[in-house]
Amino acid sequence: MPNSVTWNMDVILMVESTKIEFRHRRVQDIDDITDLVAMLFPGNRNQQHAAARILLELRSSDHLLPDMAYMESKYGISRRTLQRTRAKLNRLGLIERIGFLNRRFHGQAGWRISRRFSSSLRYLADTWSEWCDRRSQPNDRKDSVLVDLLR
C-alpha cells in the first residue's frame, strides 16, 4: 500500500519567534502602525490586525471607549483574539482603562491610549544611560549587594 503522505524536503518551515524584540535596528525601522504591531505581536497576524484596529479606534475617538465589543463584528475579530490583544496592550502600557470613580473624567469609564507610555520609555532610557555611564561607579557596591540578595 503506497504511503499517502509525501514529504518535500525542499520546503523548510521558518518559525517566527513570538517574543517582542526591541533591538535598536528593529525599532529604528518602525515607520507606521503595521511595523509597530508586527514588533509587539510577532508571529500572530490575527493579533497584529486586532492591535492595529484597537489603536486606530482609540486614536480617532474623541472620548473614552466604554467597550470594544463592537470591533468583533465590525472588523471580523474573534472575541478571544480581541481580549488577548487588549490585555497585552494594557500590560505593555500602551492603552489604559479609566474607571468611573476617576475624578478627572467626571464619572465616565472606558479605554484610551495611555499618555504615560512615552514618558515611561524616556525614563527607562535615561536610567539605562546613567547606569551605563562610567561615572556612576559608586553605585556598583550597592548593585552587587542587591544582586546577592536575588539568590
MODELLER restraints for C-alpha pairs under 7 A, 6 or more apart:
rsr = mdl.restraints
at = mdl.atoms
rsr.add(forms.Gaussian(group=physical.xy_distance, feature=features.Distance(at['CA:16:A'], at['CA:43:A']), mean=5.44, stdev=0.5))
rsr.add(forms.Gaussian(group=physical.xy_distance, feature=features.Distance(at['CA:17:A'], at['CA:42:A']), mean=6.60, stdev=0.5))
rsr.add(forms.Gaussian(group=physical.xy_distance, feature=features.Distance(at['CA:17:A'], at['CA:43:A']), mean=6.43, stdev=0.5))
rsr.add(forms.Gaussian(group=physical.xy_distance, feature=features.Distance(at['CA:18:A'], at['CA:41:A']), mean=6.83, stdev=0.5))
rsr.add(forms.Gaussian(group=physical.xy_distance, feature=features.Distance(at['CA:18:A'], at['CA:42:A']), mean=5.03, stdev=0.5))
rsr.add(forms.Gaussian(group=physical.xy_distance, feature=features.Distance(at['CA:18:A'], at['CA:43:A']), mean=5.55, stdev=0.5))
rsr.add(forms.Gaussian(group=physical.xy_distance, feature=features.Distance(at['CA:19:A'], at['CA:42:A']), mean=6.68, stdev=0.5))
rsr.add(forms.Gaussian(group=physical.xy_distance, feature=features.Distance(at['CA:20:A'], at['CA:39:A']), mean=5.99, stdev=0.5))
rsr.add(forms.Gaussian(group=physical.xy_distance, feature=features.Distance(at['CA:20:A'], at['CA:40:A']), mean=5.35, stdev=0.5))
rsr.add(forms.Gaussian(group=physical.xy_distance, feature=features.Distance(at['CA:20:A'], at['CA:41:A']), mean=6.86, stdev=0.5))
rsr.add(forms.Gaussian(group=physical.xy_distance, feature=features.Distance(at['CA:20:A'], at['CA:42:A']), mean=6.76, stdev=0.5))
rsr.add(forms.Gaussian(group=physical.xy_distance, feature=features.Distance(at['CA:21:A'], at['CA:39:A']), mean=6.53, stdev=0.5))
rsr.add(forms.Gaussian(group=physical.xy_distance, feature=features.Distance(at['CA:30:A'], at['CA:36:A']), mean=6.03, stdev=0.5))
rsr.add(forms.Gaussian(group=physical.xy_distance, feature=features.Distance(at['CA:33:A'], at['CA:52:A']), mean=6.51, stdev=0.5))
rsr.add(forms.Gaussian(group=physical.xy_distance, feature=features.Distance(at['CA:34:A'], at['CA:52:A']), mean=6.85, stdev=0.5))
rsr.add(forms.Gaussian(group=physical.xy_distance, feature=features.Distance(at['CA:37:A'], at['CA:48:A']), mean=5.27, stdev=0.5))
rsr.add(forms.Gaussian(group=physical.xy_distance, feature=features.Distance(at['CA:37:A'], at['CA:51:A']), mean=6.46, stdev=0.5))
rsr.add(forms.Gaussian(group=physical.xy_distance, feature=features.Distance(at['CA:37:A'], at['CA:52:A']), mean=6.44, stdev=0.5))
rsr.add(forms.Gaussian(group=physical.xy_distance, feature=features.Distance(at['CA:38:A'], at['CA:48:A']), mean=6.06, stdev=0.5))
rsr.add(forms.Gaussian(group=physical.xy_distance, feature=features.Distance(at['CA:41:A'], at['CA:47:A']), mean=6.45, stdev=0.5))
rsr.add(forms.Gaussian(group=physical.xy_distance, feature=features.Distance(at['CA:41:A'], at['CA:48:A']), mean=5.74, stdev=0.5))
rsr.add(forms.Gaussian(group=physical.xy_distance, feature=features.Distance(at['CA:47:A'], at['CA:81:A']), mean=6.13, stdev=0.5))
rsr.add(forms.Gaussian(group=physical.xy_distance, feature=features.Distance(at['CA:47:A'], at['CA:85:A']), mean=5.82, stdev=0.5))
rsr.add(forms.Gaussian(group=physical.xy_distance, feature=features.Distance(at['CA:50:A'], at['CA:77:A']), mean=6.61, stdev=0.5))
rsr.add(forms.Gaussian(group=physical.xy_distance, feature=features.Distance(at['CA:50:A'], at['CA:82:A']), mean=6.04, stdev=0.5))
rsr.add(forms.Gaussian(group=physical.xy_distance, feature=features.Distance(at['CA:50:A'], at['CA:85:A']), mean=6.63, stdev=0.5))
rsr.add(forms.Gaussian(group=physical.xy_distance, feature=features.Distance(at['CA:51:A'], at['CA:85:A']), mean=6.03, stdev=0.5))
rsr.add(forms.Gaussian(group=physical.xy_distance, feature=features.Distance(at['CA:58:A'], at['CA:112:A']), mean=5.71, stdev=0.5))
rsr.add(forms.Gaussian(group=physical.xy_distance, feature=features.Distance(at['CA:58:A'], at['CA:113:A']), mean=6.14, stdev=0.5))
rsr.add(forms.Gaussian(group=physical.xy_distance, feature=features.Distance(at['CA:59:A'], at['CA:113:A']), mean=6.82, stdev=0.5))
rsr.add(forms.Gaussian(group=physical.xy_distance, feature=features.Distance(at['CA:64:A'], at['CA:109:A']), mean=6.74, stdev=0.5))
rsr.add(forms.Gaussian(group=physical.xy_distance, feature=features.Distance(at['CA:64:A'], at['CA:110:A']), mean=4.92, stdev=0.5))
rsr.add(forms.Gaussian(group=physical.xy_distance, feature=features.Distance(at['CA:64:A'], at['CA:111:A']), mean=5.37, stdev=0.5))
rsr.add(forms.Gaussian(group=physical.xy_distance, feature=features.Distance(at['CA:64:A'], at['CA:112:A']), mean=5.66, stdev=0.5))
rsr.add(forms.Gaussian(group=physical.xy_distance, feature=features.Distance(at['CA:65:A'], at['CA:110:A']), mean=4.83, stdev=0.5))
rsr.add(forms.Gaussian(group=physical.xy_distance, feature=features.Distance(at['CA:65:A'], at['CA:111:A']), mean=5.03, stdev=0.5))
rsr.add(forms.Gaussian(group=physical.xy_distance, feature=features.Distance(at['CA:65:A'], at['CA:112:A']), mean=6.77, stdev=0.5))
rsr.add(forms.Gaussian(group=physical.xy_distance, feature=features.Distance(at['CA:66:A'], at['CA:109:A']), mean=5.99, stdev=0.5))
rsr.add(forms.Gaussian(group=physical.xy_distance, feature=features.Distance(at['CA:66:A'], at['CA:110:A']), mean=3.95, stdev=0.5))
rsr.add(forms.Gaussian(group=physical.xy_distance, feature=features.Distance(at['CA:66:A'], at['CA:111:A']), mean=6.29, stdev=0.5))
rsr.add(forms.Gaussian(group=physical.xy_distance, feature=features.Distance(at['CA:67:A'], at['CA:110:A']), mean=6.39, stdev=0.5))
rsr.add(forms.Gaussian(group=physical.xy_distance, feature=features.Distance(at['CA:71:A'], at['CA:77:A']), mean=6.76, stdev=0.5))
rsr.add(forms.Gaussian(group=physical.xy_distance, feature=features.Distance(at['CA:72:A'], at['CA:78:A']), mean=5.80, stdev=0.5))
rsr.add(forms.Gaussian(group=physical.xy_distance, feature=features.Distance(at['CA:72:A'], at['CA:79:A']), mean=6.25, stdev=0.5))
rsr.add(forms.Gaussian(group=physical.xy_distance, feature=features.Distance(at['CA:89:A'], at['CA:95:A']), mean=5.88, stdev=0.5))
rsr.add(forms.Gaussian(group=physical.xy_distance, feature=features.Distance(at['CA:90:A'], at['CA:96:A']), mean=5.72, stdev=0.5))
rsr.add(forms.Gaussian(group=physical.xy_distance, feature=features.Distance(at['CA:93:A'], at['CA:114:A']), mean=6.56, stdev=0.5))
rsr.add(forms.Gaussian(group=physical.xy_distance, feature=features.Distance(at['CA:93:A'], at['CA:117:A']), mean=5.70, stdev=0.5))
rsr.add(forms.Gaussian(group=physical.xy_distance, feature=features.Distance(at['CA:94:A'], at['CA:113:A']), mean=6.09, stdev=0.5))
rsr.add(forms.Gaussian(group=physical.xy_distance, feature=features.Distance(at['CA:94:A'], at['CA:114:A']), mean=5.32, stdev=0.5))
rsr.add(forms.Gaussian(group=physical.xy_distance, feature=features.Distance(at['CA:94:A'], at['CA:117:A']), mean=5.93, stdev=0.5))
rsr.add(forms.Gaussian(group=physical.xy_distance, feature=features.Distance(at['CA:95:A'], at['CA:111:A']), mean=6.96, stdev=0.5))
rsr.add(forms.Gaussian(group=physical.xy_distance, feature=features.Distance(at['CA:95:A'], at['CA:112:A']), mean=5.68, stdev=0.5))
rsr.add(forms.Gaussian(group=physical.xy_distance, feature=features.Distance(at['CA:95:A'], at['CA:113:A']), mean=4.33, stdev=0.5))
rsr.add(forms.Gaussian(group=physical.xy_distance, feature=features.Distance(at['CA:95:A'], at['CA:114:A']), mean=4.64, stdev=0.5))
rsr.add(forms.Gaussian(group=physical.xy_distance, feature=features.Distance(at['CA:96:A'], at['CA:111:A']), mean=5.74, stdev=0.5))
rsr.add(forms.Gaussian(group=physical.xy_distance, feature=features.Distance(at['CA:96:A'], at['CA:112:A']), mean=5.66, stdev=0.5))
rsr.add(forms.Gaussian(group=physical.xy_distance, feature=features.Distance(at['CA:96:A'], at['CA:113:A']), mean=6.25, stdev=0.5))
rsr.add(forms.Gaussian(group=physical.xy_distance, feature=features.Distance(at['CA:96:A'], at['CA:114:A']), mean=5.47, stdev=0.5))
rsr.add(forms.Gaussian(group=physical.xy_distance, feature=features.Distance(at['CA:97:A'], at['CA:110:A']), mean=5.68, stdev=0.5))
rsr.add(forms.Gaussian(group=physical.xy_distance, feature=features.Distance(at['CA:97:A'], at['CA:111:A']), mean=4.59, stdev=0.5))
rsr.add(forms.Gaussian(group=physical.xy_distance, feature=features.Distance(at['CA:97:A'], at['CA:112:A']), mean=6.64, stdev=0.5))
rsr.add(forms.Gaussian(group=physical.xy_distance, feature=features.Distance(at['CA:98:A'], at['CA:109:A']), mean=5.25, stdev=0.5))
rsr.add(forms.Gaussian(group=physical.xy_distance, feature=features.Distance(at['CA:98:A'], at['CA:110:A']), mean=5.32, stdev=0.5))
rsr.add(forms.Gaussian(group=physical.xy_distance, feature=features.Distance(at['CA:98:A'], at['CA:111:A']), mean=6.08, stdev=0.5))
rsr.add(forms.Gaussian(group=physical.xy_distance, feature=features.Distance(at['CA:99:A'], at['CA:109:A']), mean=4.78, stdev=0.5))
rsr.add(forms.Gaussian(group=physical.xy_distance, feature=features.Distance(at['CA:99:A'], at['CA:110:A']), mean=6.75, stdev=0.5))
rsr.add(forms.Gaussian(group=physical.xy_distance, feature=features.Distance(at['CA:100:A'], at['CA:107:A']), mean=4.43, stdev=0.5))
rsr.add(forms.Gaussian(group=physical.xy_distance, feature=features.Distance(at['CA:100:A'], at['CA:108:A']), mean=5.01, stdev=0.5))
rsr.add(forms.Gaussian(group=physical.xy_distance, feature=features.Distance(at['CA:100:A'], at['CA:109:A']), mean=4.56, stdev=0.5))
rsr.add(forms.Gaussian(group=physical.xy_distance, feature=features.Distance(at['CA:101:A'], at['CA:107:A']), mean=5.87, stdev=0.5))
rsr.add(forms.Gaussian(group=physical.xy_distance, feature=features.Distance(at['CA:130:A'], at['CA:136:A']), mean=6.92, stdev=0.5))
